[in-house]
Amino acid sequence: MPIGRVTQVVDCRESMGMGKGGGLAQRGTISEAKSPDVIVIGMSPGRRHVTKPVCDITSGLRREGAEFSVTTLVLNAGSGVPADSPVAGHVLGAYFGLTEKEIAQIEQHKVAILHHGNVRSHVVHKVRFILEHANIKAIVVSQVPIDFEDLAKEGIKTAVVMPPPNQVRTKGIVVDIVSGVTRGQTPGREKLAEVVRAVMKVLKSPT
């Protein structure tokens, strides 16, 4: 959509909204921008996994004057935890996963914003699983507080703490973390500003 003199692209959904969550796209959908810069990845919609903050983050990036294209991807199997997670046997319901198509869509972009919820072990293992399969710089946005050490302990490469070389499990790398973004609620302006600063830092980086 045109804003001022510059054409900026915000893609929030490609099909009819679903239930509670601000009318976000249904599971397994992506709305693509012509120039893939930032992809915001949300959990699958459902009774508990309300994905409302994802569209708020997408529109917040634009309101802050960011000059890049933003794409939203709603995962087809974004609920639960990965089947190889140590807590998988204790979690009811479907396993978290990615399709080959979703991996390819993620890797088209320069940076991914990974939005997860309020269980630390679930957040860490979802991030690990995504970055095992997708080679991309990532910003983790979660409700529960986590730090780079939490991620590195599970073999996730980060910009601050690296796992031992023989314990690295990911292709991608976490470059920033924004905690305190509550699932199902609109993030405050300060939290959106944190996300914008993290995204701009990655996009302005020469590597």
Contacts in CASP RR format, 6 or more apart in sequence:
PFRMAT RR
TARGET T0000
AUTHOR 0000-0000-0000
METHOD contacts of the structure
MODEL  1
MPIGRVTQVVDCRESMGMGKGGGLAQRGTISEAKSPDVIVIGMSPGRRHV
TKPVCDITSGLRREGAEFSVTTLVLNAGSGVPADSPVAGHVLGAYFGLTE
KEIAQIEQHKVAILHHGNVRSHVVHKVRFILEHANIKAIVVSQVPIDFED
LAKEGIKTAVVMPPPNQVRTKGIVVDIVSGVTRGQTPGREKLAEVVRAVM
KVLKSPT
1 7 0 8 1.000
1 8 0 8 1.000
1 9 0 8 1.000
1 10 0 8 1.000
2 8 0 8 1.000
3 62 0 8 1.000
6 67 0 8 1.000
8 62 0 8 1.000
8 67 0 8 1.000
8 68 0 8 1.000
8 69 0 8 1.000
9 33 0 8 1.000
9 34 0 8 1.000
9 35 0 8 1.000
9 69 0 8 1.000
9 70 0 8 1.000
10 58 0 8 1.000
10 59 0 8 1.000
10 61 0 8 1.000
10 62 0 8 1.000
10 69 0 8 1.000
10 70 0 8 1.000
11 31 0 8 1.000
11 32 0 8 1.000
11 33 0 8 1.000
11 58 0 8 1.000
11 69 0 8 1.000
11 70 0 8 1.000
11 71 0 8 1.000
11 72 0 8 1.000
12 24 0 8 1.000
12 25 0 8 1.000
12 31 0 8 1.000
12 55 0 8 1.000
12 58 0 8 1.000
12 59 0 8 1.000
12 72 0 8 1.000
13 23 0 8 1.000
13 24 0 8 1.000
13 25 0 8 1.000
13 29 0 8 1.000
13 31 0 8 1.000
13 55 0 8 1.000
13 72 0 8 1.000
13 74 0 8 1.000
14 25 0 8 1.000
14 29 0 8 1.000
14 30 0 8 1.000
14 31 0 8 1.000
14 32 0 8 1.000
15 25 0 8 1.000
15 26 0 8 1.000
15 29 0 8 1.000
16 26 0 8 1.000
17 23 0 8 1.000
17 24 0 8 1.000
17 25 0 8 1.000
17 26 0 8 1.000
18 24 0 8 1.000
18 25 0 8 1.000
18 26 0 8 1.000
18 27 0 8 1.000
18 45 0 8 1.000
18 46 0 8 1.000
19 45 0 8 1.000
19 46 0 8 1.000
20 50 0 8 1.000
20 52 0 8 1.000
20 184 0 8 1.000
21 45 0 8 1.000
21 50 0 8 1.000
21 51 0 8 1.000
21 52 0 8 1.000
21 184 0 8 1.000
22 52 0 8 1.000
22 55 0 8 1.000
23 55 0 8 1.000
24 45 0 8 1.000
24 51 0 8 1.000
24 52 0 8 1.000
24 54 0 8 1.000
24 55 0 8 1.000
24 72 0 8 1.000
24 74 0 8 1.000
25 31 0 8 1.000
25 72 0 8 1.000
25 74 0 8 1.000
26 45 0 8 1.000
26 74 0 8 1.000
27 44 0 8 1.000
27 45 0 8 1.000
27 74 0 8 1.000
27 75 0 8 1.000
27 76 0 8 1.000
27 77 0 8 1.000
27 78 0 8 1.000
28 44 0 8 1.000
28 73 0 8 1.000
28 74 0 8 1.000
28 75 0 8 1.000
28 76 0 8 1.000
28 102 0 8 1.000
29 73 0 8 1.000
29 74 0 8 1.000
30 71 0 8 1.000
30 72 0 8 1.000
30 73 0 8 1.000
30 74 0 8 1.000
30 102 0 8 1.000
30 105 0 8 1.000
31 71 0 8 1.000
31 72 0 8 1.000
32 71 0 8 1.000
32 105 0 8 1.000
33 69 0 8 1.000
33 70 0 8 1.000
33 71 0 8 1.000
34 69 0 8 1.000
35 68 0 8 1.000
35 69 0 8 1.000
36 69 0 8 1.000
36 71 0 8 1.000
36 108 0 8 1.000
36 109 0 8 1.000
36 110 0 8 1.000
37 68 0 8 1.000
37 69 0 8 1.000
37 70 0 8 1.000
37 109 0 8 1.000
37 110 0 8 1.000
37 111 0 8 1.000
37 203 0 8 1.000
38 61 0 8 1.000
38 68 0 8 1.000
38 69 0 8 1.000
38 70 0 8 1.000
38 71 0 8 1.000
38 109 0 8 1.000
38 110 0 8 1.000
38 111 0 8 1.000
38 112 0 8 1.000
38 113 0 8 1.000
38 199 0 8 1.000
38 203 0 8 1.000
39 70 0 8 1.000
39 71 0 8 1.000
39 72 0 8 1.000
39 73 0 8 1.000
39 105 0 8 1.000
39 106 0 8 1.000
39 108 0 8 1.000
39 109 0 8 1.000
39 111 0 8 1.000
39 112 0 8 1.000
39 113 0 8 1.000
40 54 0 8 1.000
40 57 0 8 1.000
40 58 0 8 1.000
40 70 0 8 1.000
40 71 0 8 1.000
40 72 0 8 1.000
40 73 0 8 1.000
40 112 0 8 1.000
40 113 0 8 1.000
40 115 0 8 1.000
41 54 0 8 1.000
41 73 0 8 1.000
41 75 0 8 1.000
41 106 0 8 1.000
41 112 0 8 1.000
41 113 0 8 1.000
41 114 0 8 1.000
41 115 0 8 1.000
41 130 0 8 1.000
42 51 0 8 1.000
42 54 0 8 1.000
42 72 0 8 1.000
42 73 0 8 1.000
42 74 0 8 1.000
42 75 0 8 1.000
42 78 0 8 1.000
42 114 0 8 1.000
42 115 0 8 1.000
43 49 0 8 1.000
43 51 0 8 1.000
43 74 0 8 1.000
43 75 0 8 1.000
43 78 0 8 1.000
43 79 0 8 1.000
43 115 0 8 1.000
43 116 0 8 1.000
43 117 0 8 1.000
44 51 0 8 1.000
44 74 0 8 1.000
44 75 0 8 1.000
44 76 0 8 1.000
44 77 0 8 1.000
44 78 0 8 1.000
44 79 0 8 1.000
45 51 0 8 1.000
45 74 0 8 1.000
46 79 0 8 1.000
48 79 0 8 1.000
49 78 0 8 1.000
49 79 0 8 1.000
49 183 0 8 1.000
50 183 0 8 1.000
50 184 0 8 1.000
51 74 0 8 1.000
51 115 0 8 1.000
51 184 0 8 1.000
52 183 0 8 1.000
52 184 0 8 1.000
52 185 0 8 1.000
52 186 0 8 1.000
53 115 0 8 1.000
53 141 0 8 1.000
53 181 0 8 1.000
53 182 0 8 1.000
53 183 0 8 1.000
53 184 0 8 1.000
53 185 0 8 1.000
53 186 0 8 1.000
53 187 0 8 1.000
54 72 0 8 1.000
54 74 0 8 1.000
54 115 0 8 1.000
55 72 0 8 1.000
56 186 0 8 1.000
56 187 0 8 1.000
56 192 0 8 1.000
57 113 0 8 1.000
57 115 0 8 1.000
57 141 0 8 1.000
57 181 0 8 1.000
57 187 0 8 1.000
57 192 0 8 1.000
57 195 0 8 1.000
58 70 0 8 1.000
58 72 0 8 1.000
60 192 0 8 1.000
60 195 0 8 1.000
60 196 0 8 1.000
61 68 0 8 1.000
61 70 0 8 1.000
61 192 0 8 1.000
61 195 0 8 1.000
61 196 0 8 1.000
61 199 0 8 1.000
62 70 0 8 1.000
63 192 0 8 1.000
64 192 0 8 1.000
64 193 0 8 1.000
64 196 0 8 1.000
65 196 0 8 1.000
66 196 0 8 1.000
66 199 0 8 1.000
66 200 0 8 1.000
68 199 0 8 1.000
68 203 0 8 1.000
71 109 0 8 1.000
73 102 0 8 1.000
73 105 0 8 1.000
73 106 0 8 1.000
75 96 0 8 1.000
75 97 0 8 1.000
75 98 0 8 1.000
75 102 0 8 1.000
76 99 0 8 1.000
76 102 0 8 1.000
77 94 0 8 1.000
77 95 0 8 1.000
77 96 0 8 1.000
77 97 0 8 1.000
77 98 0 8 1.000
77 99 0 8 1.000
78 96 0 8 1.000
78 97 0 8 1.000
78 126 0 8 1.000
79 93 0 8 1.000
79 94 0 8 1.000
79 96 0 8 1.000
80 91 0 8 1.000
80 93 0 8 1.000
80 94 0 8 1.000
80 95 0 8 1.000
80 96 0 8 1.000
80 122 0 8 1.000
81 87 0 8 1.000
81 88 0 8 1.000
81 91 0 8 1.000
81 95 0 8 1.000
81 96 0 8 1.000
81 121 0 8 1.000
81 122 0 8 1.000
81 125 0 8 1.000
81 126 0 8 1.000
82 88 0 8 1.000
82 95 0 8 1.000
82 96 0 8 1.000
82 97 0 8 1.000
82 125 0 8 1.000
82 126 0 8 1.000
82 128 0 8 1.000
82 129 0 8 1.000
83 95 0 8 1.000
84 129 0 8 1.000
85 91 0 8 1.000
85 121 0 8 1.000
85 122 0 8 1.000
85 125 0 8 1.000
85 129 0 8 1.000
86 121 0 8 1.000
86 125 0 8 1.000
87 121 0 8 1.000
87 122 0 8 1.000
87 125 0 8 1.000
88 95 0 8 1.000
91 122 0 8 1.000
96 125 0 8 1.000
96 126 0 8 1.000
96 129 0 8 1.000
97 129 0 8 1.000
98 106 0 8 1.000
98 129 0 8 1.000
98 130 0 8 1.000
98 133 0 8 1.000
98 134 0 8 1.000
103 133 0 8 1.000
103 134 0 8 1.000
106 112 0 8 1.000
106 130 0 8 1.000
106 134 0 8 1.000
106 136 0 8 1.000
107 134 0 8 1.000
107 135 0 8 1.000
107 136 0 8 1.000
109 136 0 8 1.000
110 136 0 8 1.000
110 137 0 8 1.000
110 202 0 8 1.000
110 203 0 8 1.000
111 136 0 8 1.000
111 137 0 8 1.000
111 138 0 8 1.000
111 139 0 8 1.000
111 175 0 8 1.000
111 199 0 8 1.000
111 202 0 8 1.000
111 203 0 8 1.000
112 130 0 8 1.000
112 134 0 8 1.000
112 136 0 8 1.000
112 137 0 8 1.000
112 138 0 8 1.000
112 139 0 8 1.000
113 138 0 8 1.000
113 139 0 8 1.000
113 141 0 8 1.000
113 195 0 8 1.000
113 199 0 8 1.000
114 126 0 8 1.000
114 127 0 8 1.000
114 130 0 8 1.000
114 138 0 8 1.000
114 139 0 8 1.000
114 140 0 8 1.000
114 141 0 8 1.000
115 141 0 8 1.000
115 142 0 8 1.000
115 181 0 8 1.000
116 122 0 8 1.000
116 123 0 8 1.000
116 126 0 8 1.000
116 127 0 8 1.000
116 140 0 8 1.000
116 141 0 8 1.000
116 142 0 8 1.000
116 143 0 8 1.000
117 123 0 8 1.000
117 142 0 8 1.000
117 143 0 8 1.000
117 144 0 8 1.000
117 183 0 8 1.000
118 142 0 8 1.000
118 143 0 8 1.000
118 144 0 8 1.000
118 183 0 8 1.000
119 144 0 8 1.000
120 144 0 8 1.000
120 145 0 8 1.000
120 146 0 8 1.000
120 150 0 8 1.000
123 140 0 8 1.000
123 142 0 8 1.000
123 144 0 8 1.000
123 146 0 8 1.000
124 146 0 8 1.000
124 150 0 8 1.000
124 151 0 8 1.000
124 154 0 8 1.000
124 156 0 8 1.000
125 154 0 8 1.000
127 138 0 8 1.000
127 140 0 8 1.000
127 151 0 8 1.000
127 156 0 8 1.000
127 174 0 8 1.000
128 151 0 8 1.000
128 154 0 8 1.000
128 155 0 8 1.000
128 156 0 8 1.000
128 169 0 8 1.000
128 170 0 8 1.000
130 138 0 8 1.000
131 138 0 8 1.000
131 156 0 8 1.000
131 157 0 8 1.000
131 170 0 8 1.000
131 171 0 8 1.000
131 172 0 8 1.000
131 173 0 8 1.000
131 174 0 8 1.000
132 169 0 8 1.000
132 170 0 8 1.000
132 171 0 8 1.000
133 171 0 8 1.000
134 171 0 8 1.000
134 172 0 8 1.000
135 171 0 8 1.000
135 172 0 8 1.000
136 172 0 8 1.000
137 172 0 8 1.000
137 173 0 8 1.000
137 175 0 8 1.000
137 202 0 8 1.000
138 172 0 8 1.000
138 173 0 8 1.000
138 174 0 8 1.000
138 175 0 8 1.000
139 174 0 8 1.000
139 175 0 8 1.000
139 176 0 8 1.000
139 177 0 8 1.000
139 178 0 8 1.000
139 195 0 8 1.000
139 198 0 8 1.000
139 199 0 8 1.000
139 202 0 8 1.000
140 146 0 8 1.000
140 151 0 8 1.000
140 174 0 8 1.000
140 176 0 8 1.000
140 177 0 8 1.000
140 178 0 8 1.000
141 177 0 8 1.000
141 178 0 8 1.000
141 179 0 8 1.000
141 181 0 8 1.000
141 195 0 8 1.000
142 177 0 8 1.000
142 178 0 8 1.000
142 179 0 8 1.000
142 180 0 8 1.000
142 181 0 8 1.000
143 179 0 8 1.000
143 180 0 8 1.000
143 181 0 8 1.000
143 182 0 8 1.000
143 183 0 8 1.000
144 179 0 8 1.000
144 180 0 8 1.000
145 179 0 8 1.000
145 180 0 8 1.000
146 177 0 8 1.000
146 179 0 8 1.000
147 177 0 8 1.000
148 158 0 8 1.000
148 159 0 8 1.000
148 160 0 8 1.000
148 161 0 8 1.000
148 174 0 8 1.000
148 177 0 8 1.000
149 161 0 8 1.000
151 158 0 8 1.000
151 161 0 8 1.000
151 174 0 8 1.000
152 158 0 8 1.000
152 161 0 8 1.000
152 162 0 8 1.000
152 163 0 8 1.000
153 163 0 8 1.000
154 163 0 8 1.000
154 169 0 8 1.000
155 163 0 8 1.000
155 167 0 8 1.000
155 168 0 8 1.000
155 169 0 8 1.000
155 170 0 8 1.000
156 163 0 8 1.000
156 169 0 8 1.000
156 170 0 8 1.000
156 173 0 8 1.000
156 174 0 8 1.000
157 163 0 8 1.000
157 168 0 8 1.000
157 170 0 8 1.000
157 172 0 8 1.000
157 173 0 8 1.000
157 174 0 8 1.000
158 173 0 8 1.000
158 174 0 8 1.000
158 175 0 8 1.000
159 173 0 8 1.000
159 174 0 8 1.000
159 175 0 8 1.000
159 176 0 8 1.000
162 168 0 8 1.000
163 169 0 8 1.000
175 198 0 8 1.000
175 201 0 8 1.000
175 202 0 8 1.000
176 198 0 8 1.000
176 201 0 8 1.000
176 202 0 8 1.000
178 191 0 8 1.000
178 194 0 8 1.000
178 195 0 8 1.000
178 198 0 8 1.000
180 191 0 8 1.000
181 187 0 8 1.000
181 191 0 8 1.000
187 195 0 8 1.000
END
